[in-house]
Amino acid sequence: MGEASWKTSDGKAGIEPQAEVVEVYKLTDKFLQHPVGTPGSDAIGKKILVGHDQNLWKIGPVGPTKVPFLHRNSLGHFHPFNAKSYDYYWADPYRGFQWFLKKSQYVANTEEVMASPRPSPPDDPSVHGRRHVLWFMPHLILGMVIPLFLVSIIVFFLIELPPGDYADRYAFRKYSGTGFKVTESD
């Protein structure tokens, strides 16, 4: 926390970090001034990566970890993953929106399945009632919880925040520490 306040206050408060970290801060500021993909950004980006590699600031397992990935054979336009980042970014480079389900032997006879007679309900109405309640309760709870949560957020913003300076405070909080200066416009 002390190093972050040192960076956001331009060295006036907080704890000054190590010289290597200060160098990365300076390189990052230079990197943001060049368009991505230009020789200048590539050279500065390489220096930043070399600094991270030499100082081992990111601690994690050495080498790739073995993580199983399961999928059905009926998933079309699917290829094994060659890259892995975080769990929720796995499929991003592989265009999951182009995947599709192939027609399988289990779904081929849907007309026959739909034409078959449905099982009759149980004779005991209490069994059906319990099943109905078990199905209905999560929907009822979610139907109440989500709107109440949204209403509480709206009430917080309407009551707790003063009306005049919210935009200024939000912009300050959003851009503090990034090097951008927030100024008022005409």
N, CA and C of each residue as an Amber inpcrd file, in Angstrom:
protein
   558
   0.8200000  -1.1880000   0.0000000   0.0000000   0.0000000   0.0000000
   0.8630000   1.2490000   0.0000000   1.9860000   1.2090000   0.6860000
   2.8440000   2.3760000   0.7480000   3.4470000   2.7120000  -0.6000000
   3.8070000   1.6790000  -1.3830000   4.3760000   1.9270000  -2.7030000
   3.3320000   2.4850000  -3.6550000   2.0920000   2.0270000  -3.5330000
   1.0280000   2.5480000  -4.3970000   0.7730000   4.0200000  -4.1090000
   0.7500000   4.3960000  -2.8330000   0.5450000   5.8140000  -2.5160000
   1.7530000   6.6420000  -2.9480000   2.9490000   6.0600000  -2.9310000
   4.1300000   6.7680000  -3.4250000   3.9730000   7.0660000  -4.9160000
   3.4710000   6.0780000  -5.6660000   3.2940000   6.2750000  -7.1160000
   2.2040000   7.2890000  -7.4070000   1.0670000   7.1920000  -6.7180000
  -0.0420000   8.1040000  -7.0140000   0.2320000   9.5260000  -6.5570000
   1.1170000   9.7130000  -5.5840000   1.4150000  11.0700000  -5.0980000
   2.6860000  11.6390000  -5.7230000   3.2020000  10.9920000  -6.7450000
   4.4460000  11.4250000  -7.3980000   5.6100000  11.5060000  -6.4210000
   5.6920000  10.5740000  -5.4810000   6.8160000  10.4940000  -4.5610000
   6.7090000  11.3710000  -3.3350000   5.5770000  12.0510000  -3.1320000
   5.4470000  12.9430000  -1.9760000   5.0120000  12.2070000  -0.7140000
   4.3710000  11.0580000  -0.8530000   3.9000000  10.2960000   0.3060000
   4.1870000   8.8200000   0.0610000   4.0680000   8.0250000   1.0990000
   4.2470000   6.5930000   0.9640000   5.6970000   6.1590000   1.0450000
   5.9380000   4.9140000   0.6470000   7.2610000   4.3030000   0.7240000
   7.8280000   4.1860000  -0.6870000   9.0380000   4.6600000  -0.8760000
   9.6580000   4.5580000  -2.1960000  10.0360000   3.1030000  -2.4600000
   9.6160000   2.5510000  -3.6020000   9.9500000   1.1550000  -3.9000000
  11.4060000   1.0040000  -4.3320000  11.7910000  -0.2340000  -4.5870000
  13.1490000  -0.5300000  -5.0380000  13.4210000   0.1530000  -6.3740000
  14.6910000   0.3080000  -6.6930000  15.0870000   0.9950000  -7.9320000
  14.5540000   0.2710000  -9.1650000  14.4990000  -1.0780000  -9.1220000
  13.9940000  -1.8350000 -10.2670000  12.5210000  -1.5410000 -10.5130000
  11.7630000  -1.3960000  -9.4360000  10.3340000  -1.1090000  -9.5630000
  10.1300000   0.2980000 -10.1060000  10.9210000   1.2440000  -9.6360000
  10.8310000   2.6170000 -10.1420000  11.1540000   2.6380000 -11.6370000
  12.1240000   1.8340000 -12.0440000  12.4700000   1.7590000 -13.4640000
  11.2980000   1.2050000 -14.2790000  10.6070000   0.2050000 -13.7460000
   9.4350000  -0.3370000 -14.4440000   8.3350000   0.7180000 -14.5300000
   8.1360000   1.5040000 -13.4740000   7.1610000   2.6000000 -13.5260000
   7.4980000   3.5640000 -14.6660000   8.7660000   3.9310000 -14.7750000
   9.1830000   4.8690000 -15.8260000   8.9990000   4.2500000 -17.2110000
   9.3700000   2.9710000 -17.3390000   9.1990000   2.2990000 -18.6270000
   7.7220000   2.1940000 -19.0010000   6.8750000   1.9590000 -18.0080000
   5.4420000   1.8660000 -18.2770000   4.9020000   3.1970000 -18.7740000
   5.3200000   4.2880000 -18.1620000   4.8840000   5.6080000 -18.6240000
   5.3480000   5.8650000 -20.0610000   6.5690000   5.4560000 -20.3970000
   7.0590000   5.6150000 -21.7680000   6.2860000   4.7100000 -22.7300000
   5.9850000   3.4920000 -22.2770000   5.2760000   2.5250000 -23.1130000
   3.9020000   3.0550000 -23.5120000   3.2300000   3.7320000 -22.5890000
   1.8950000   4.2630000 -22.8670000   1.9180000   5.4160000 -23.8620000
   3.0670000   5.9870000 -24.1280000   3.1650000   7.1080000 -25.0610000
   3.3450000   6.6540000 -26.5100000   3.6170000   5.3700000 -26.7420000
   3.8290000   4.8550000 -28.0920000   2.6270000   4.0180000 -28.5160000
   2.2200000   4.0940000 -29.7830000   1.1570000   3.2050000 -30.2620000
   1.6180000   1.7460000 -30.2010000   0.6980000   0.8660000 -29.8840000
   1.0300000  -0.5560000 -29.7650000   1.4400000  -1.0920000 -31.1330000
   2.4990000  -1.8700000 -31.1520000   2.9870000  -2.4860000 -32.3790000
   4.0680000  -1.6990000 -33.0860000   4.3630000  -0.5080000 -32.6160000
   5.4460000   0.2720000 -33.2220000   6.7790000  -0.2120000 -32.6610000
   7.8710000   0.0690000 -33.3470000   9.1790000  -0.3660000 -32.8290000
   9.4780000   0.1890000 -31.4340000   9.0390000   1.4130000 -31.1540000
   9.2740000   1.9900000 -29.8270000   8.5540000   1.2210000 -28.7350000
   7.2650000   0.8860000 -28.9780000   6.5260000   0.1400000 -27.9500000
   7.0720000  -1.2730000 -27.7950000   7.5080000  -1.8800000 -28.9120000
   8.0670000  -3.2310000 -28.8220000   9.3600000  -3.2490000 -28.0110000
  10.2180000  -2.2550000 -28.2150000  11.4910000  -2.2100000 -27.4840000
  11.2560000  -1.9730000 -25.9950000  10.3500000  -1.0530000 -25.6710000
  10.0740000  -0.7780000 -24.2520000   9.3740000  -1.9700000 -23.6130000
   8.4490000  -2.5910000 -24.3410000   7.7730000  -3.7770000 -23.8160000
   8.7410000  -4.9040000 -23.5290000   9.7410000  -5.0650000 -24.3930000
  10.7530000  -6.0980000 -24.1620000  11.5500000  -5.8040000 -22.8940000
  11.8950000  -4.5180000 -22.6730000  12.6220000  -4.1560000 -21.4480000
  11.7820000  -4.4580000 -20.2080000  10.4860000  -4.1810000 -20.2770000
   9.6060000  -4.4580000 -19.1320000   9.5650000  -5.9580000 -18.8590000
   9.4250000  -6.7640000 -19.9150000   9.3700000  -8.2150000 -19.7310000
  10.6800000  -8.7700000 -19.1910000  11.8010000  -8.2560000 -19.6670000
  13.0990000  -8.7040000 -19.1550000  13.2160000  -8.3650000 -17.6740000
  12.7550000  -7.1750000 -17.2850000  12.7820000  -6.7940000 -15.8650000
  11.9340000  -7.7190000 -15.0120000  10.7510000  -8.0810000 -15.5000000
   9.9040000  -9.0180000 -14.7570000  10.5700000 -10.3880000 -14.6640000
  11.2080000 -10.8080000 -15.7470000  11.8490000 -12.1170000 -15.7620000
  13.0480000 -12.1680000 -14.8180000  13.8470000 -11.1320000 -14.7940000
  15.0500000 -11.1280000 -13.9600000  14.7240000 -10.9660000 -12.4750000
  13.6730000 -10.2490000 -12.1530000  13.3750000  -9.9750000 -10.7500000
  12.3350000 -10.9120000 -10.1500000  11.6940000 -11.7240000 -10.9540000
  10.7060000 -12.7020000 -10.4940000   9.6480000 -12.0470000  -9.5970000
   8.9710000 -11.0320000 -10.1250000   7.9140000 -10.3810000  -9.3630000
   6.6260000 -11.1800000  -9.3840000   6.4510000 -11.9780000 -10.4120000
   5.2600000 -12.8140000 -10.4940000   5.6450000 -14.2030000  -9.9990000
   5.0530000 -14.6320000  -8.9110000   5.3910000 -15.9240000  -8.3240000
   4.2780000 -16.9000000  -8.6650000   4.6350000 -18.0540000  -9.1680000
   3.6650000 -19.0670000  -9.5300000   4.3740000 -20.3820000  -9.7530000
   3.6640000 -21.3910000 -10.2260000   4.3020000 -22.6830000 -10.4620000
   5.2920000 -22.5890000 -11.6170000   6.3330000 -23.3800000 -11.5310000
   7.3410000 -23.4090000 -12.5830000   6.8720000 -24.3940000 -13.6360000
   6.7230000 -23.9280000 -14.8570000   6.2710000 -24.7790000 -15.9480000
   4.7580000 -24.8500000 -15.9990000   4.2480000 -25.4200000 -17.0700000
   2.7920000 -25.5030000 -17.2140000   2.1950000 -26.5300000 -16.2560000
   1.0870000 -26.1820000 -15.6590000   0.4020000 -27.1230000 -14.7790000
  -0.5400000 -27.9730000 -15.6100000  -0.7170000 -29.2030000 -15.2050000
  -1.6040000 -30.1160000 -15.9120000  -3.0330000 -29.8720000 -15.4390000
  -3.8790000 -29.4780000 -16.3650000  -5.2790000 -29.2270000 -16.0520000
  -6.1140000 -29.9660000 -17.0890000  -7.0000000 -30.8500000 -16.6640000
  -7.8140000 -31.5670000 -17.6540000  -8.8240000 -30.6320000 -18.3080000
  -9.1020000 -30.8850000 -19.5630000 -10.0990000 -30.1130000 -20.2950000
 -11.0060000 -31.1020000 -20.9980000 -12.2600000 -31.1110000 -20.6510000
 -13.2050000 -32.0850000 -21.1810000 -14.1490000 -31.4200000 -22.1680000
 -14.4650000 -32.1440000 -23.2260000 -15.4800000 -31.6790000 -24.1770000
 -16.0830000 -32.8980000 -24.8510000 -17.2750000 -32.7180000 -25.3900000
 -17.9340000 -33.8120000 -26.1010000 -17.4080000 -33.8850000 -27.5210000
 -17.4340000 -35.0830000 -28.0770000 -17.0150000 -35.2480000 -29.4660000
 -18.0150000 -34.6310000 -30.4300000 -19.2350000 -34.3610000 -29.9650000
 -20.2360000 -33.7620000 -30.8440000 -20.0940000 -32.2470000 -30.9450000
 -19.0870000 -31.6730000 -30.2930000 -18.8500000 -30.2340000 -30.3870000
 -18.0450000 -29.9620000 -31.6530000 -18.6700000 -29.2990000 -32.6130000
 -18.0450000 -29.0620000 -33.9040000 -17.1980000 -27.8030000 -33.9190000
 -16.2340000 -27.7530000 -34.8300000 -15.2960000 -26.6420000 -35.0180000
 -14.5220000 -26.3730000 -33.7300000 -14.1990000 -27.4530000 -33.0360000
 -13.4560000 -27.3460000 -31.7810000 -12.0700000 -27.9280000 -31.9860000
 -11.0610000 -27.2320000 -31.4920000  -9.6790000 -27.6990000 -31.5920000
  -9.0740000 -27.7110000 -30.1970000  -8.1220000 -28.6010000 -29.9380000
  -7.4700000 -28.5930000 -28.6190000  -6.7970000 -27.2520000 -28.3560000
  -6.7880000 -26.8520000 -27.1050000  -6.2190000 -25.5630000 -26.7270000
  -4.7000000 -25.6560000 -26.6930000  -4.0400000 -24.6870000 -27.2810000
  -2.5820000 -24.6180000 -27.2560000  -2.0760000 -23.5840000 -26.2720000
  -2.9440000 -22.6950000 -25.8350000  -2.5510000 -21.6370000 -24.9020000
  -3.4770000 -21.6820000 -23.6990000  -2.9640000 -21.2730000 -22.5570000
  -3.7730000 -21.2590000 -21.3440000  -3.3970000 -20.0310000 -20.5400000
  -4.4100000 -19.2810000 -20.1450000  -4.1520000 -18.1820000 -19.2220000
  -4.9890000 -18.4520000 -17.9850000  -5.8820000 -17.5700000 -17.6340000
  -6.7300000 -17.8070000 -16.4780000  -7.8740000 -18.7290000 -16.8660000
  -8.5290000 -19.3020000 -15.8690000  -9.5810000 -20.2740000 -16.1430000
 -10.6820000 -19.7150000 -17.0300000 -11.0440000 -18.4520000 -16.8390000
 -12.1630000 -17.9070000 -17.5940000 -11.7340000 -17.2960000 -18.9200000
 -10.4500000 -17.3180000 -19.2570000  -9.9910000 -16.8090000 -20.5470000
  -9.5810000 -17.9310000 -21.4980000  -9.7480000 -19.1630000 -21.1150000
  -9.2370000 -20.2710000 -21.9120000  -9.7070000 -20.2170000 -23.3500000
 -10.9980000 -20.0330000 -23.5440000 -11.5770000 -20.1870000 -24.8730000
 -11.5350000 -18.9100000 -25.6990000 -11.0720000 -17.8120000 -25.1520000
 -11.1050000 -16.5480000 -25.8950000 -10.4060000 -16.6100000 -27.2490000
  -9.1810000 -17.1630000 -27.3590000  -8.5400000 -17.1500000 -28.6790000
  -9.1280000 -18.1600000 -29.6550000 -10.0300000 -19.0140000 -29.1980000
 -10.4930000 -20.1130000 -30.0400000 -11.8860000 -19.8950000 -30.6010000
 -12.4140000 -18.7000000 -30.4550000 -13.6760000 -18.3030000 -31.0620000
 -14.8030000 -19.2710000 -30.7410000 -15.1560000 -19.3100000 -29.4740000
 -16.2270000 -20.1930000 -29.0300000 -17.5600000 -19.9080000 -29.6850000
 -17.7660000 -18.7020000 -30.1800000 -19.0310000 -18.3870000 -30.8360000
 -19.1790000 -19.1250000 -32.1580000 -18.1090000 -19.7570000 -32.6590000
 -18.2030000 -20.5320000 -33.8930000 -18.3750000 -22.0250000 -33.6300000
 -18.3950000 -22.4440000 -32.3850000 -18.6200000 -23.8510000 -32.0830000
 -20.0840000 -24.1890000 -32.3360000 -20.3480000 -25.4440000 -32.5880000
 -21.7250000 -25.8880000 -32.7850000 -21.8220000 -27.3480000 -32.3720000
 -23.0410000 -27.8090000 -32.1360000 -23.2710000 -29.2040000 -31.7850000
 -23.6100000 -29.9770000 -33.0470000 -22.8510000 -31.0290000 -33.3010000
 -23.1150000 -31.8750000 -34.4570000 -24.3580000 -32.7110000 -34.1770000
 -25.0240000 -33.1280000 -35.2250000 -26.1850000 -33.9980000 -35.0580000
 -25.6700000 -35.3630000 -34.6180000 -26.1010000 -35.8090000 -33.4670000
 -25.5840000 -37.0700000 -32.9410000 -26.6500000 -38.1450000 -33.0340000
 -26.2540000 -39.3670000 -32.7510000 -27.1870000 -40.4800000 -32.8230000
 -28.2650000 -40.3750000 -31.7540000 -27.9860000 -39.6490000 -30.6840000
 -28.9590000 -39.5230000 -29.6110000 -30.0590000 -38.5290000 -29.9610000
 -29.7750000 -37.6000000 -30.8380000 -30.7490000 -36.5770000 -31.1800000
 -31.3540000 -36.8360000 -32.5540000 -30.8770000 -37.8420000 -33.2630000
 -31.3170000 -38.0720000 -34.6340000 -32.7980000 -38.4190000 -34.7070000
 -33.3180000 -39.1180000 -33.7330000 -34.7050000 -39.5730000 -33.7800000
 -35.5930000 -38.7320000 -32.8720000 -35.4950000 -37.4360000 -32.9640000
 -36.2820000 -36.5810000 -32.0680000 -37.7690000 -36.6770000 -32.3550000
 -38.1400000 -36.8970000 -33.6210000 -39.5650000 -37.0140000 -33.9390000
 -40.1700000 -38.2230000 -33.2360000 -39.4320000 -39.3330000 -33.2150000
 -39.9340000 -40.5270000 -32.5430000 -40.0490000 -40.2990000 -31.0410000
 -39.0800000 -39.6200000 -30.4810000 -39.1140000 -39.3660000 -29.0430000
 -40.2810000 -38.4610000 -28.7000000 -40.5080000 -37.4400000 -29.5050000
 -41.6000000 -36.5160000 -29.2250000 -42.9580000 -37.1760000 -29.4230000
 -43.0430000 -38.1440000 -30.3380000 -44.3200000 -38.8030000 -30.5990000
 -44.6390000 -39.8730000 -29.5630000 -43.6570000 -40.3200000 -28.8040000
 -43.9160000 -41.3750000 -27.8210000 -44.7900000 -40.8310000 -26.6960000
 -45.6420000 -41.7000000 -26.1180000 -46.5280000 -41.2240000 -25.0470000
 -45.7260000 -40.8160000 -23.8160000 -46.1900000 -39.7890000 -23.1820000
 -45.5140000 -39.3010000 -21.9830000 -45.9690000 -40.1240000 -20.7800000
 -45.1010000 -40.2550000 -19.7830000 -45.5110000 -41.0050000 -18.5920000
 -46.6060000 -40.2490000 -17.8460000 -47.4820000 -41.0150000 -17.2580000
 -48.5880000 -40.3950000 -16.5200000 -48.0720000 -39.8640000 -15.1840000
 -48.7210000 -38.8300000 -14.6530000 -48.2810000 -38.2900000 -13.3680000
 -48.4980000 -39.3050000 -12.2500000 -47.7780000 -39.1880000 -11.1700000
 -47.9410000 -40.1390000 -10.0670000 -49.3250000 -40.0090000  -9.4370000
 -49.7600000 -41.1060000  -8.8290000 -51.0830000 -41.1100000  -8.2040000
 -51.1040000 -40.2590000  -6.9430000 -49.9740000 -40.1860000  -6.2550000
 -49.9180000 -39.4250000  -5.0140000 -49.6750000 -37.9510000  -5.3430000
 -50.6550000 -37.0670000  -5.1120000 -50.4650000 -35.6610000  -5.4780000
 -49.4020000 -34.9620000  -4.6330000 -49.0980000 -35.4810000  -3.4390000
 -48.1080000 -34.8070000  -2.6010000 -46.7130000 -34.9060000  -3.2060000
 -46.4260000 -36.0050000  -3.9210000 -45.1210000 -36.1550000  -4.5570000
 -44.9480000 -35.0820000  -5.6250000 -45.9960000 -34.9060000  -6.4360000
 -45.9310000 -33.8870000  -7.4840000 -45.8170000 -32.4940000  -6.8680000
 -46.5130000 -32.2650000  -5.7730000 -46.4750000 -30.9630000  -5.1200000
 -45.0970000 -30.6360000  -4.5880000 -44.4250000 -31.6110000  -3.9790000
 -43.0810000 -31.3620000  -3.4670000 -42.1140000 -31.0620000  -4.6000000
 -42.2230000 -31.8140000  -5.6840000 -41.3540000 -31.5680000  -6.8220000
 -41.5930000 -30.1740000  -7.3930000 -42.8560000 -29.7860000  -7.4340000
 -43.1890000 -28.4670000  -7.9600000 -42.6060000 -27.3690000  -7.0720000
 -42.7100000 -27.5410000  -5.7550000 -42.1820000 -26.5340000  -4.8310000
 -40.6630000 -26.4790000  -4.9340000 -40.0050000 -27.6350000  -5.0240000
 -38.5520000 -27.6480000  -5.1400000 -38.0870000 -26.9700000  -6.4250000
 -38.8770000 -27.0890000  -7.4900000 -38.5170000 -26.4310000  -8.7350000
 -38.8150000 -24.9400000  -8.6570000 -39.8940000 -24.5880000  -7.9810000
 -40.3650000 -23.2100000  -7.9810000 -39.5810000 -22.3290000  -7.0200000
 -39.1230000 -22.8560000  -5.9010000 -38.4910000 -22.0230000  -4.8730000
 -37.2300000 -21.3010000  -5.3640000 -36.2920000 -21.9600000  -6.0460000
 -35.1270000 -21.1960000  -6.5140000 -35.5170000 -20.0570000  -7.4500000
 -36.5080000 -20.3010000  -8.3190000 -36.9480000 -19.2470000  -9.2270000
 -37.5830000 -18.1040000  -8.4520000 -38.3540000 -18.4340000  -7.4400000
 -38.9960000 -17.4010000  -6.6340000 -37.9490000 -16.5920000  -5.8710000
 -36.9830000 -17.2870000  -5.2710000 -35.9540000 -16.5890000  -4.4930000
 -35.1130000 -15.7000000  -5.4050000 -34.6650000 -16.2390000  -6.5460000
 -33.8730000 -15.4250000  -7.4620000 -34.6930000 -14.2780000  -8.0320000
 -35.9710000 -14.5270000  -8.2470000 -36.8310000 -13.4690000  -8.7500000
 -37.0130000 -12.3480000  -7.7550000 -36.8250000 -12.6200000  -6.4760000
 -36.9420000 -11.5710000  -5.4640000 -35.5790000 -10.9700000  -5.1370000
 -34.5410000 -11.7850000  -5.0750000 -33.2360000 -11.3110000  -4.6280000
 -32.6100000 -10.3590000  -5.6410000 -32.6450000 -10.7150000  -6.8990000
 -31.9990000  -9.8760000  -7.9130000 -32.6440000  -8.4980000  -7.9980000
 -33.9810000  -8.3800000  -8.0920000 -34.5500000  -7.0220000  -8.1060000
 -34.2710000  -6.2470000  -6.8220000 -34.2950000  -6.9140000  -5.6600000
 -33.9980000  -6.2070000  -4.4180000 -32.5550000  -5.7130000  -4.3980000
 -31.6470000  -6.5040000  -4.9210000 -30.2550000  -6.0890000  -4.9970000
 -30.1110000  -4.8660000  -5.8990000 -30.7540000  -4.8960000  -7.0570000
 -30.6740000  -3.7570000  -7.9710000 -31.2970000  -2.5090000  -7.3620000
 -32.4240000  -2.6740000  -6.6710000 -33.0680000  -1.5270000  -6.0270000
 -32.1670000  -0.9630000  -4.9400000 -31.4880000  -1.8260000  -4.1730000
 -30.6090000  -1.3260000  -3.1160000 -29.4390000  -0.5380000  -3.6990000
 -28.9250000  -0.9560000  -4.8460000 -27.8500000  -0.1990000  -5.4900000
 -28.3570000   1.1690000  -5.9320000 -29.5360000   1.1970000  -6.5350000
 -30.1060000   2.4740000  -6.9840000 -30.3400000   3.3930000  -5.7970000
 -30.8850000   2.8590000  -4.7100000 -31.1390000   3.6740000  -3.5210000
 -29.8250000   4.2030000  -2.9580000 -28.7880000   3.3840000  -2.9550000
 -27.4920000   3.8470000  -2.4560000 -27.0060000   5.0430000  -3.2550000
 -27.0860000   4.9510000  -4.5820000 -26.6040000   6.0560000  -5.4000000
 -27.4780000   7.2970000  -5.2670000 -28.7710000   7.1240000  -5.0440000
 -29.6500000   8.2880000  -4.9290000 -29.5460000   8.9620000  -3.5690000
 -29.3520000   8.1740000  -2.5140000 -29.3860000   8.7390000  -1.1660000
 -27.9930000   9.0760000  -0.6500000 -27.0440000   8.1750000  -0.8150000
 -25.7590000   8.3150000  -0.1540000 -24.8190000   9.3070000  -0.8310000
 -24.9280000   9.4840000  -2.1280000 -23.9700000  10.3260000  -2.8280000
 -24.5200000  11.7320000  -3.0080000 -23.7290000  12.7410000  -2.7290000
 -24.1890000  14.1050000  -2.9810000 -24.3580000  14.3250000  -4.4800000
 -25.3530000  15.0820000  -4.8870000 -25.6630000  15.1710000  -6.3080000
 -24.6350000  15.9090000  -7.1500000 -23.8960000  16.8650000  -6.5950000
 -23.0930000  17.7370000  -7.4390000 -21.7670000  17.1790000  -7.8880000
 -21.0160000  16.5850000  -6.9900000 -19.6250000  16.3050000  -7.3260000
 -19.3500000  14.8300000  -7.5720000 -20.3550000  14.0160000  -7.8010000
 -20.1180000  12.5910000  -8.0010000 -19.2680000  12.3370000  -9.2490000
 -19.5870000  13.0290000 -10.3360000 -18.8440000  12.7820000 -11.5770000
 -17.3740000  13.1530000 -11.4140000 -17.0950000  14.2550000 -10.7180000
 -15.7040000  14.6550000 -10.5080000 -14.9630000  13.6380000  -9.6520000
 -15.6210000  13.1780000  -8.5680000 -14.9550000  12.2030000  -7.6950000
 -14.7510000  10.8800000  -8.4200000 -15.7240000  10.4670000  -9.2310000
 -15.5820000   9.2170000  -9.9620000 -14.4270000   9.3170000 -10.9580000
 -14.3610000  10.4200000 -11.6870000 -13.2810000  10.5880000 -12.6610000
 -11.9340000  10.6210000 -11.9600000 -11.8480000  11.2740000 -10.7950000
 -10.5840000  11.3070000 -10.0670000 -10.1760000   9.9050000  -9.6400000
 -11.1420000   9.1500000  -9.0980000 -10.8440000   7.8050000  -8.6310000
 -10.4570000   6.9030000  -9.8010000 -11.1250000   7.0670000 -10.9210000
 -10.8800000   6.1950000 -12.0570000  -9.5060000   6.4450000 -12.6670000
  -9.0880000   7.7060000 -12.7470000  -7.8540000   8.0210000 -13.4450000
  -6.6810000   8.3150000 -12.5180000  -6.8610000   8.1980000 -11.2080000
  -5.7460000   8.4990000 -10.3190000  -4.6890000   7.4090000 -10.4510000
  -3.4560000   7.8120000 -10.5420000  -2.3610000   6.8550000 -10.6520000
  -2.0460000   6.4400000 -12.0690000  -2.8090000   6.9130000 -13.0480000
  -2.5530000   6.5160000 -14.4260000  -1.7530000   7.5440000 -15.1960000
  -1.5580000   8.7290000 -14.6330000  -0.8330000   9.7670000 -15.3430000
  -1.7450000  10.7240000 -16.0810000  -3.0530000  10.3780000 -16.1860000
  -3.9980000  11.2710000 -16.8440000  -4.4000000  12.3710000 -15.8790000
  -4.5560000  13.5510000 -16.3770000  -5.0120000  14.6750000 -15.5670000
  -6.4660000  14.9580000 -15.9120000  -7.3100000  15.0190000 -14.8970000
  -8.7280000  15.2890000 -15.0950000  -8.9410000  16.7830000 -14.9460000
  -9.4250000  17.4170000 -16.0030000  -9.6940000  18.8510000 -15.9610000
 -11.1250000  19.0940000 -16.3870000 -11.6560000  20.1980000 -15.9620000
 -13.0170000  20.5450000 -16.3510000 -12.9880000  21.1630000 -17.7340000
 -14.0180000  20.8540000 -18.5150000 -14.1150000  21.4280000 -19.8530000
 -15.2580000  22.4280000 -19.8810000 -15.2590000  23.2580000 -20.9020000
 -16.3000000  24.2840000 -21.0210000 -17.6170000  23.6790000 -21.4290000
